[in-house]
Amino acid sequence: MENQVTQLLKAMVKPDYTACSYAFMQDGKIVCADAIGVIDKINNQPITTDCTFNVCSISKIYCTVCVMQLVDEGLIQLEDKVA
């Protein structure tokens, strides 16, 4: 699986993109991970799986999914107040 995902990312990462990385987890452990591209275009420094990213607006989507999972589990309701 790791090789297939890496090949797909290599095909998708273009020179005008900086980098891309991924990690798949199972039972709380990373089962495969890789990074494609460069983190510093000026110095052509390759990205590694240890690099961090600012997730910006993507974190809103992640938070929404987590909230909806709690709703599905009956732990909270959409009408509950946030404080």
Stockholm file with secondary structure:
# STOCKHOLM 1.0

chainA/1-83         MENQVTQLLKAMVKPDYTACSYAFMQDGKIVCADAIGVIDKINNQPITTDCTFNVCSISKIYCTVCVMQLVDEGLIQLEDKVA
#=GR chainA/1-83 SS CHHHHHHHHHHHCCTTSCEEEEEEEETTEEEEEEEEEEEETTTTEECCTTCCCCCTTHHHHHHHHHHHHHHHTTSSCTTSCCC
#=GC SS_cons        CHHHHHHHHHHHCCTTSCEEEEEEEETTEEEEEEEEEEEETTTTEECCTTCCCCCTTHHHHHHHHHHHHHHHTTSSCTTSCCC
//
